[in-house]
């Protein structure tokens, strides 16, 4: 739990320091990377867990997918919302809403909720109990939706 | 170590079963997801580790980046090289060489080498010794290059 808190704290610090950290990554690459993390890698791994919960359950596949999601969640993606990434740039489109860059309190809440839920899913998935994974998976889904509802255009 | 071997074994099994597993994911999405994992998420996180090794070293950032890389490496990306992903499809381009789909032995070797190196980097990064991370990071880089040299067009 200490580790989880430390990771979330780091994630938050990364977000707060987005301007500094993202200076090294071009705005269009920040958008590309954040889409790769959320829309592609996380979607793919969430989809695998969903398929396991709805079909035959492979503990190793679910644990691996949950670890990938948690690993990405903990990697400081907040740094990919730096200046110049509020709208399409360099051929990269984005559905991010302006509030993502102004509502610090709200963004911190969805980020912390998501990281906690993702880390919990990885922990639960390691134990291999499908019923518990179903609950933890639903919790992650809720945090995805909370962020999309508030900070992403349809 | 047992866990690492188990993960690699699972990765290999995932690769072997690519046809079955990838049936659920459209070929163009498989290409999109594998590019997201390798070209975007891993590049970004490798870049962060490199920046830490060349500048001021933040143990937490390096550990988080290494965990993201390992998490993705262990997620069974072999399943994203299913039938129909040998060439551009549905607007998704790919630089994959035909040998990726025929050289089973060679592909297994680069995949196992990469997974081992990525898991070792995560382990070493957790300890926080920058000199050791530099070595482990170099080993991961070599396995990236080995695969690109053999199975990716320039």
Interface residues (C-beta under 8 A of the other chain):
Chain A: X6 X7 X10 X14 X24 X25 X29 X32 X33 X35 X36 X37 X39 X40 X41 X44 X45 X47 X48 X51 X60 X61 X64 X65 X67 X68 X69 X70 X71 X72 X74 X75 X76 X80
Chain B: X6 X7 X10 X14 X24 X25 X29 X32 X33 X35 X36 X37 X39 X40 X41 X44 X45 X47 X48 X51 X60 X61 X64 X65 X67 X68 X69 X70 X71 X72 X74 X75 X76
